[in-house]
Amino acid sequence: MKLGHWLNSLSLFDHLLLLLLFLVGVYFSKLTLEALREFYRKKTNDSPYMVKYRITPLALLSLGIFYTVILVKIMSRLFGILN
């Protein structure tokens, strides 16, 4: 089954659950990127010449998708769904 057919076959509850998992994944992504930025700041000892890193939407969303896939895998193993 193709992805589009699979998404169309889901119920409203399934869509909301996937959206919730994606939002949790994006939140974990934000925490990870902020921790990496803080780690870099501490390693450079707040040097005035250090590179100022921003959290861009591409990095945030791509890491969020990665975390969402991990969350779905964990939930499917935990609850025995999506077999």
Backbone as XML, in Angstrom:
<?xml version="1.0"?>
<chain id="A" units="angstrom">
  <residue number="1" name="MET">
    <atom name="N" x="0.853" y="-1.174" z="0.000"/>
    <atom name="CA" x="0.000" y="0.000" z="0.000"/>
    <atom name="C" x="0.896" y="1.233" z="0.000"/>
  </residue>
  <residue number="2" name="LYS">
    <atom name="N" x="0.539" y="2.166" z="-0.842"/>
    <atom name="CA" x="1.308" y="3.400" z="-0.928"/>
    <atom name="C" x="0.978" y="4.313" z="0.250"/>
  </residue>
  <residue number="3" name="LEU">
    <atom name="N" x="1.870" y="5.261" z="0.498"/>
    <atom name="CA" x="1.698" y="6.163" z="1.640"/>
    <atom name="C" x="0.398" y="6.957" z="1.552"/>
  </residue>
  <residue number="4" name="GLY">
    <atom name="N" x="0.066" y="7.451" z="0.374"/>
    <atom name="CA" x="-1.155" y="8.230" z="0.209"/>
    <atom name="C" x="-2.405" y="7.420" z="0.497"/>
  </residue>
  <residue number="5" name="HIS">
    <atom name="N" x="-2.431" y="6.172" z="0.016"/>
    <atom name="CA" x="-3.581" y="5.302" z="0.288"/>
    <atom name="C" x="-3.676" y="4.991" z="1.779"/>
  </residue>
  <residue number="6" name="TRP">
    <atom name="N" x="-2.509" y="4.777" z="2.400"/>
    <atom name="CA" x="-2.500" y="4.472" z="3.828"/>
    <atom name="C" x="-3.026" y="5.658" z="4.635"/>
  </residue>
  <residue number="7" name="LEU">
    <atom name="N" x="-2.574" y="6.876" z="4.284"/>
    <atom name="CA" x="-3.031" y="8.062" z="5.009"/>
    <atom name="C" x="-4.530" y="8.296" z="4.818"/>
  </residue>
  <residue number="8" name="ASN">
    <atom name="N" x="-5.046" y="8.021" z="3.620"/>
    <atom name="CA" x="-6.486" y="8.194" z="3.386"/>
    <atom name="C" x="-7.325" y="7.161" z="4.115"/>
  </residue>
  <residue number="9" name="SER">
    <atom name="N" x="-6.735" y="6.009" z="4.428"/>
    <atom name="CA" x="-7.501" y="4.967" z="5.105"/>
    <atom name="C" x="-7.548" y="5.154" z="6.631"/>
  </residue>
  <residue number="10" name="LEU">
    <atom name="N" x="-6.805" y="6.129" z="7.149"/>
    <atom name="CA" x="-6.783" y="6.355" z="8.591"/>
    <atom name="C" x="-8.019" y="7.117" z="9.047"/>
  </residue>
  <residue number="11" name="SER">
    <atom name="N" x="-8.404" y="6.894" z="10.282"/>
    <atom name="CA" x="-9.544" y="7.616" z="10.856"/>
    <atom name="C" x="-9.065" y="8.959" z="11.417"/>
  </residue>
  <residue number="12" name="LEU">
    <atom name="N" x="-10.012" y="9.758" z="11.876"/>
    <atom name="CA" x="-9.680" y="11.058" z="12.459"/>
    <atom name="C" x="-8.808" y="10.884" z="13.700"/>
  </residue>
  <residue number="13" name="PHE">
    <atom name="N" x="-9.128" y="9.893" z="14.519"/>
    <atom name="CA" x="-8.339" y="9.632" z="15.717"/>
    <atom name="C" x="-6.896" y="9.269" z="15.359"/>
  </residue>
  <residue number="14" name="ASP">
    <atom name="N" x="-6.707" y="8.474" z="14.300"/>
    <atom name="CA" x="-5.358" y="8.103" z="13.862"/>
    <atom name="C" x="-4.575" y="9.329" z="13.402"/>
  </residue>
  <residue number="15" name="HIS">
    <atom name="N" x="-5.249" y="10.213" z="12.655"/>
    <atom name="CA" x="-4.589" y="11.441" z="12.201"/>
    <atom name="C" x="-4.188" y="12.317" z="13.387"/>
  </residue>
  <residue number="16" name="LEU">
    <atom name="N" x="-5.071" y="12.444" z="14.356"/>
    <atom name="CA" x="-4.761" y="13.264" z="15.532"/>
    <atom name="C" x="-3.618" y="12.652" z="16.342"/>
  </residue>
  <residue number="17" name="LEU">
    <atom name="N" x="-3.598" y="11.340" z="16.434"/>
    <atom name="CA" x="-2.524" y="10.667" z="17.157"/>
    <atom name="C" x="-1.182" y="10.859" z="16.459"/>
  </residue>
  <residue number="18" name="LEU">
    <atom name="N" x="-1.168" y="10.757" z="15.131"/>
    <atom name="CA" x="0.069" y="11.003" z="14.385"/>
    <atom name="C" x="0.526" y="12.451" z="14.526"/>
  </residue>
  <residue number="19" name="LEU">
    <atom name="N" x="-0.424" y="13.381" z="14.507"/>
    <atom name="CA" x="-0.081" y="14.794" z="14.697"/>
    <atom name="C" x="0.497" y="15.032" z="16.083"/>
  </residue>
  <residue number="20" name="LEU">
    <atom name="N" x="-0.094" y="14.409" z="17.089"/>
    <atom name="CA" x="0.410" y="14.541" z="18.452"/>
    <atom name="C" x="1.825" y="13.973" z="18.567"/>
  </residue>
  <residue number="21" name="LEU">
    <atom name="N" x="2.059" y="12.810" z="17.969"/>
    <atom name="CA" x="3.400" y="12.226" z="17.998"/>
    <atom name="C" x="4.406" y="13.104" z="17.267"/>
  </residue>
  <residue number="22" name="PHE">
    <atom name="N" x="3.975" y="13.726" z="16.164"/>
    <atom name="CA" x="4.876" y="14.623" z="15.435"/>
    <atom name="C" x="5.204" y="15.857" z="16.268"/>
  </residue>
  <residue number="23" name="LEU">
    <atom name="N" x="4.221" y="16.402" z="16.963"/>
    <atom name="CA" x="4.482" y="17.568" z="17.808"/>
    <atom name="C" x="5.423" y="17.224" z="18.959"/>
  </residue>
  <residue number="24" name="VAL">
    <atom name="N" x="5.282" y="16.035" z="19.524"/>
    <atom name="CA" x="6.203" y="15.582" z="20.571"/>
    <atom name="C" x="7.604" y="15.422" z="19.979"/>
  </residue>
  <residue number="25" name="GLY">
    <atom name="N" x="7.687" y="14.876" z="18.756"/>
    <atom name="CA" x="8.982" y="14.727" z="18.086"/>
    <atom name="C" x="9.648" y="16.066" z="17.815"/>
  </residue>
  <residue number="26" name="VAL">
    <atom name="N" x="8.861" y="17.060" z="17.406"/>
    <atom name="CA" x="9.406" y="18.403" z="17.165"/>
    <atom name="C" x="9.878" y="19.029" z="18.478"/>
  </residue>
  <residue number="27" name="TYR">
    <atom name="N" x="9.145" y="18.785" z="19.559"/>
    <atom name="CA" x="9.561" y="19.302" z="20.863"/>
    <atom name="C" x="10.898" y="18.673" z="21.292"/>
  </residue>
  <residue number="28" name="PHE">
    <atom name="N" x="11.032" y="17.356" z="21.120"/>
    <atom name="CA" x="12.301" y="16.697" z="21.430"/>
    <atom name="C" x="13.417" y="17.229" z="20.542"/>
  </residue>
  <residue number="29" name="SER">
    <atom name="N" x="13.093" y="17.510" z="19.293"/>
    <atom name="CA" x="14.067" y="18.071" z="18.362"/>
    <atom name="C" x="14.538" y="19.440" z="18.845"/>
  </residue>
  <residue number="30" name="LYS">
    <atom name="N" x="13.603" y="20.262" z="19.282"/>
    <atom name="CA" x="13.960" y="21.598" z="19.793"/>
    <atom name="C" x="14.855" y="21.492" z="21.015"/>
  </residue>
  <residue number="31" name="LEU">
    <atom name="N" x="14.515" y="20.579" z="21.922"/>
    <atom name="CA" x="15.351" y="20.379" z="23.106"/>
    <atom name="C" x="16.763" y="19.916" z="22.731"/>
  </residue>
  <residue number="32" name="THR">
    <atom name="N" x="16.852" y="19.014" z="21.775"/>
    <atom name="CA" x="18.154" y="18.503" z="21.338"/>
    <atom name="C" x="18.998" y="19.612" z="20.726"/>
  </residue>
  <residue number="33" name="LEU">
    <atom name="N" x="18.400" y="20.396" z="19.835"/>
    <atom name="CA" x="19.156" y="21.460" z="19.173"/>
    <atom name="C" x="19.570" y="22.556" z="20.155"/>
  </residue>
  <residue number="34" name="GLU">
    <atom name="N" x="18.708" y="22.877" z="21.115"/>
    <atom name="CA" x="19.092" y="23.866" z="22.128"/>
    <atom name="C" x="20.212" y="23.329" z="23.014"/>
  </residue>
  <residue number="35" name="ALA">
    <atom name="N" x="20.179" y="22.047" z="23.335"/>
    <atom name="CA" x="21.243" y="21.459" z="24.152"/>
    <atom name="C" x="22.563" y="21.450" z="23.391"/>
  </residue>
  <residue number="36" name="LEU">
    <atom name="N" x="22.513" y="21.154" z="22.097"/>
    <atom name="CA" x="23.742" y="21.189" z="21.294"/>
    <atom name="C" x="24.301" y="22.607" z="21.192"/>
  </residue>
  <residue number="37" name="ARG">
    <atom name="N" x="23.409" y="23.588" z="21.049"/>
    <atom name="CA" x="23.867" y="24.979" z="20.983"/>
    <atom name="C" x="24.486" y="25.412" z="22.311"/>
  </residue>
  <residue number="38" name="GLU">
    <atom name="N" x="23.885" y="25.008" z="23.412"/>
    <atom name="CA" x="24.423" y="25.335" z="24.737"/>
    <atom name="C" x="25.760" y="24.630" z="24.974"/>
  </residue>
  <residue number="39" name="PHE">
    <atom name="N" x="25.860" y="23.379" z="24.528"/>
    <atom name="CA" x="27.116" y="22.635" z="24.647"/>
    <atom name="C" x="28.225" y="23.341" z="23.871"/>
  </residue>
  <residue number="40" name="TYR">
    <atom name="N" x="27.928" y="23.810" z="22.660"/>
    <atom name="CA" x="28.910" y="24.537" z="21.849"/>
    <atom name="C" x="29.326" y="25.840" z="22.538"/>
  </residue>
  <residue number="41" name="ARG">
    <atom name="N" x="28.344" y="26.531" z="23.130"/>
    <atom name="CA" x="28.656" y="27.787" z="23.816"/>
    <atom name="C" x="29.594" y="27.553" z="24.993"/>
  </residue>
  <residue number="42" name="LYS">
    <atom name="N" x="29.352" y="26.475" z="25.740"/>
    <atom name="CA" x="30.215" y="26.175" z="26.883"/>
    <atom name="C" x="31.602" y="25.728" z="26.440"/>
  </residue>
  <residue number="43" name="LYS">
    <atom name="N" x="31.678" y="24.989" z="25.346"/>
    <atom name="CA" x="32.983" y="24.518" z="24.862"/>
    <atom name="C" x="33.847" y="25.665" z="24.358"/>
  </residue>
  <residue number="44" name="THR">
    <atom name="N" x="33.221" y="26.720" z="23.844"/>
    <atom name="CA" x="33.995" y="27.860" z="23.353"/>
    <atom name="C" x="34.184" y="28.928" z="24.415"/>
  </residue>
  <residue number="45" name="ASN">
    <atom name="N" x="33.690" y="28.674" z="25.625"/>
    <atom name="CA" x="33.843" y="29.592" z="26.754"/>
    <atom name="C" x="33.323" y="30.993" z="26.452"/>
  </residue>
  <residue number="46" name="ASP">
    <atom name="N" x="32.171" y="31.061" z="25.801"/>
    <atom name="CA" x="31.539" y="32.341" z="25.455"/>
    <atom name="C" x="32.481" y="33.287" z="24.718"/>
  </residue>
  <residue number="47" name="SER">
    <atom name="N" x="33.262" y="32.740" z="23.820"/>
    <atom name="CA" x="34.180" y="33.545" z="23.030"/>
    <atom name="C" x="33.407" y="34.525" z="22.147"/>
  </residue>
  <residue number="48" name="PRO">
    <atom name="N" x="33.886" y="35.766" z="22.031"/>
    <atom name="CA" x="33.177" y="36.713" z="21.162"/>
    <atom name="C" x="33.316" y="36.362" z="19.679"/>
  </residue>
  <residue number="49" name="TYR">
    <atom name="N" x="34.231" y="35.441" z="19.341"/>
    <atom name="CA" x="34.464" y="35.068" z="17.954"/>
    <atom name="C" x="33.768" y="33.765" z="17.566"/>
  </residue>
  <residue number="50" name="MET">
    <atom name="N" x="32.992" y="33.191" z="18.488"/>
    <atom name="CA" x="32.314" y="31.935" z="18.158"/>
    <atom name="C" x="31.183" y="32.179" z="17.163"/>
  </residue>
  <residue number="51" name="VAL">
    <atom name="N" x="30.863" y="31.142" z="16.401"/>
    <atom name="CA" x="29.805" y="31.224" z="15.408"/>
    <atom name="C" x="28.457" y="31.190" z="16.125"/>
  </residue>
  <residue number="52" name="LYS">
    <atom name="N" x="27.560" y="32.075" z="15.744"/>
    <atom name="CA" x="26.221" y="32.108" z="16.331"/>
    <atom name="C" x="25.321" y="31.151" z="15.547"/>
  </residue>
  <residue number="53" name="TYR">
    <atom name="N" x="24.974" y="30.040" z="16.171"/>
    <atom name="CA" x="24.117" y="29.062" z="15.511"/>
    <atom name="C" x="22.660" y="29.349" z="15.817"/>
  </residue>
  <residue number="54" name="ARG">
    <atom name="N" x="21.816" y="29.197" z="14.777"/>
    <atom name="CA" x="20.383" y="29.357" z="14.922"/>
    <atom name="C" x="19.719" y="28.000" z="14.738"/>
  </residue>
  <residue number="55" name="ILE">
    <atom name="N" x="18.541" y="27.860" z="15.284"/>
    <atom name="CA" x="17.751" y="26.656" z="15.050"/>
    <atom name="C" x="16.846" y="26.957" z="13.859"/>
  </residue>
  <residue number="56" name="THR">
    <atom name="N" x="17.170" y="26.356" z="12.721"/>
    <atom name="CA" x="16.413" y="26.616" z="11.506"/>
    <atom name="C" x="15.234" y="25.642" z="11.396"/>
  </residue>
  <residue number="57" name="PRO">
    <atom name="N" x="14.206" y="26.010" z="10.654"/>
    <atom name="CA" x="13.056" y="25.113" z="10.498"/>
    <atom name="C" x="13.419" y="23.784" z="9.850"/>
  </residue>
  <residue number="58" name="LEU">
    <atom name="N" x="14.366" y="23.788" z="8.907"/>
    <atom name="CA" x="14.752" y="22.540" z="8.249"/>
    <atom name="C" x="15.354" y="21.566" z="9.251"/>
  </residue>
  <residue number="59" name="ALA">
    <atom name="N" x="16.259" y="22.031" z="10.084"/>
    <atom name="CA" x="16.863" y="21.163" z="11.093"/>
    <atom name="C" x="15.830" y="20.718" z="12.123"/>
  </residue>
  <residue number="60" name="LEU">
    <atom name="N" x="14.977" y="21.633" z="12.527"/>
    <atom name="CA" x="13.961" y="21.328" z="13.535"/>
    <atom name="C" x="12.980" y="20.268" z="13.037"/>
  </residue>
  <residue number="61" name="LEU">
    <atom name="N" x="12.467" y="20.444" z="11.819"/>
    <atom name="CA" x="11.476" y="19.516" z="11.296"/>
    <atom name="C" x="12.083" y="18.173" z="10.887"/>
  </residue>
  <residue number="62" name="SER">
    <atom name="N" x="13.289" y="18.190" z="10.320"/>
    <atom name="CA" x="13.898" y="16.918" z="9.914"/>
    <atom name="C" x="14.246" y="16.072" z="11.137"/>
  </residue>
  <residue number="63" name="LEU">
    <atom name="N" x="14.766" y="16.683" z="12.160"/>
    <atom name="CA" x="15.036" y="15.942" z="13.388"/>
    <atom name="C" x="13.729" y="15.542" z="14.072"/>
  </residue>
  <residue number="64" name="GLY">
    <atom name="N" x="12.699" y="16.369" z="13.927"/>
    <atom name="CA" x="11.378" y="16.040" z="14.462"/>
    <atom name="C" x="10.782" y="14.820" z="13.787"/>
  </residue>
  <residue number="65" name="ILE">
    <atom name="N" x="10.959" y="14.697" z="12.477"/>
    <atom name="CA" x="10.484" y="13.505" z="11.757"/>
    <atom name="C" x="11.240" y="12.280" z="12.233"/>
  </residue>
  <residue number="66" name="PHE">
    <atom name="N" x="12.541" y="12.424" z="12.436"/>
    <atom name="CA" x="13.349" y="11.313" z="12.932"/>
    <atom name="C" x="12.854" y="10.843" z="14.304"/>
  </residue>
  <residue number="67" name="TYR">
    <atom name="N" x="12.615" y="11.789" z="15.192"/>
    <atom name="CA" x="12.099" y="11.438" z="16.518"/>
    <atom name="C" x="10.687" y="10.834" z="16.432"/>
  </residue>
  <residue number="68" name="THR">
    <atom name="N" x="9.877" y="11.316" z="15.509"/>
    <atom name="CA" x="8.531" y="10.771" z="15.345"/>
    <atom name="C" x="8.579" y="9.316" z="14.904"/>
  </residue>
  <residue number="69" name="VAL">
    <atom name="N" x="9.480" y="9.008" z="13.982"/>
    <atom name="CA" x="9.626" y="7.612" z="13.538"/>
    <atom name="C" x="10.050" y="6.731" z="14.710"/>
  </residue>
  <residue number="70" name="ILE">
    <atom name="N" x="10.966" y="7.231" z="15.518"/>
    <atom name="CA" x="11.401" y="6.464" z="16.690"/>
    <atom name="C" x="10.238" y="6.275" z="17.662"/>
  </residue>
  <residue number="71" name="LEU">
    <atom name="N" x="9.457" y="7.327" z="17.899"/>
    <atom name="CA" x="8.307" y="7.213" z="18.799"/>
    <atom name="C" x="7.274" y="6.217" z="18.281"/>
  </residue>
  <residue number="72" name="VAL">
    <atom name="N" x="7.007" y="6.227" z="16.982"/>
    <atom name="CA" x="6.042" y="5.291" z="16.405"/>
    <atom name="C" x="6.547" y="3.862" z="16.545"/>
  </residue>
  <residue number="73" name="LYS">
    <atom name="N" x="7.853" y="3.649" z="16.317"/>
    <atom name="CA" x="8.424" y="2.308" z="16.470"/>
    <atom name="C" x="8.311" y="1.829" z="17.912"/>
  </residue>
  <residue number="74" name="ILE">
    <atom name="N" x="8.595" y="2.704" z="18.859"/>
    <atom name="CA" x="8.500" y="2.343" z="20.270"/>
    <atom name="C" x="7.048" y="2.034" z="20.652"/>
  </residue>
  <residue number="75" name="MET">
    <atom name="N" x="6.117" y="2.896" z="20.205"/>
    <atom name="CA" x="4.711" y="2.687" z="20.539"/>
    <atom name="C" x="4.183" y="1.399" z="19.910"/>
  </residue>
  <residue number="76" name="SER">
    <atom name="N" x="4.614" y="1.087" z="18.692"/>
    <atom name="CA" x="4.107" y="-0.124" z="18.052"/>
    <atom name="C" x="4.639" y="-1.370" z="18.758"/>
  </residue>
  <residue number="77" name="ARG">
    <atom name="N" x="5.865" y="-1.318" z="19.235"/>
    <atom name="CA" x="6.402" y="-2.441" z="19.998"/>
    <atom name="C" x="5.740" y="-2.555" z="21.376"/>
  </residue>
  <residue number="78" name="LEU">
    <atom name="N" x="5.471" y="-1.405" z="21.983"/>
    <atom name="CA" x="4.906" y="-1.374" z="23.319"/>
    <atom name="C" x="3.459" y="-1.865" z="23.345"/>
  </residue>
  <residue number="79" name="PHE">
    <atom name="N" x="2.667" y="-1.411" z="22.384"/>
    <atom name="CA" x="1.255" y="-1.727" z="22.375"/>
    <atom name="C" x="0.859" y="-2.779" z="21.342"/>
  </residue>
  <residue number="80" name="GLY">
    <atom name="N" x="1.808" y="-3.235" z="20.526"/>
    <atom name="CA" x="1.520" y="-4.286" z="19.557"/>
    <atom name="C" x="0.642" y="-3.844" z="18.412"/>
  </residue>
  <residue number="81" name="ILE">
    <atom name="N" x="0.712" y="-2.559" z="18.043"/>
    <atom name="CA" x="-0.082" y="-2.071" z="16.914"/>
    <atom name="C" x="0.825" y="-1.946" z="15.697"/>
  </residue>
  <residue number="82" name="LEU">
    <atom name="N" x="0.252" y="-1.705" z="14.548"/>
    <atom name="CA" x="0.955" y="-1.551" z="13.275"/>
    <atom name="C" x="1.763" y="-2.784" z="12.901"/>
  </residue>
  <residue number="83" name="ASN">
    <atom name="N" x="1.242" y="-3.959" z="13.162"/>
    <atom name="CA" x="1.968" y="-5.194" z="12.813"/>
    <atom name="C" x="1.837" y="-5.499" z="11.352"/>
  </residue>
</chain>
